[in-house]
């Protein structure tokens, strides 16, 4: 799977991780309270047609 993850300083501070595939945003992971190191609330989404390809797992590992 050739999913790329949008990584920049602003996203890490906000707790937002975005998965892109062939230039399309196909998923994201949001960790509430990421700045404080707690990651309390978690929201994850992967577009239906890109599920079962390991994208969600990769997002969680990035978080």
C-alpha positions as CSV (number, residue, x, y, z in Angstrom):
1,X,0.0,0.0,0.0
2,X,1.5,3.3,-1.1
3,X,-0.4,5.6,1.3
4,X,1.6,8.7,2.2
5,X,1.0,10.5,5.5
6,X,0.9,14.3,5.6
7,X,3.3,15.2,8.3
8,X,4.1,18.7,9.4
9,X,4.7,20.5,12.6
10,X,1.2,22.0,12.7
11,X,-0.5,18.6,12.4
12,X,1.5,17.0,15.1
13,X,0.7,19.7,17.5
14,X,-3.0,19.5,16.8
15,X,-3.0,15.7,16.9
16,X,-4.3,15.4,13.3
17,X,-2.8,12.8,11.0
18,X,-3.9,12.6,7.4
19,X,-3.5,9.6,5.0
20,X,-3.2,10.3,1.3
21,X,-3.2,7.9,-1.6
22,X,-2.4,9.0,-5.2
23,X,-3.0,12.6,-4.1
24,X,-6.4,11.9,-2.5
25,X,-7.1,12.2,1.2
26,X,-8.4,8.7,2.1
27,X,-8.3,8.8,5.9
28,X,-7.4,10.7,9.1
29,X,-6.8,10.2,12.8
30,X,-7.5,12.9,15.3
31,X,-6.2,12.7,18.9
32,X,-7.8,15.2,21.3
33,X,-5.4,16.6,23.9
34,X,-2.5,15.4,21.8
35,X,-0.5,18.5,22.8
36,X,-0.8,17.5,26.4
37,X,0.4,13.9,25.6
38,X,-2.8,12.3,26.7
39,X,-4.5,11.5,23.4
40,X,-7.8,11.3,25.3
41,X,-10.5,11.4,22.6
42,X,-9.8,9.6,19.3
43,X,-11.5,9.8,16.0
44,X,-10.4,7.7,13.0
45,X,-11.8,7.5,9.5
46,X,-10.8,5.7,6.3
47,X,-12.9,6.0,3.1
48,X,-14.8,2.8,2.5
49,X,-13.1,2.0,-0.8
50,X,-9.6,2.2,0.9
51,X,-10.5,0.0,4.0
52,X,-8.8,-3.3,4.7
53,X,-5.5,-2.1,3.2
54,X,-3.7,-1.2,6.5
55,X,-4.3,2.5,6.3
56,X,-6.1,2.7,9.7
57,X,-3.4,0.6,11.3
58,X,-0.7,2.9,9.9
59,X,-2.6,6.0,11.1
60,X,-2.8,4.5,14.6
61,X,0.9,3.7,14.7
62,X,1.7,7.3,13.6
63,X,-0.4,8.7,16.4
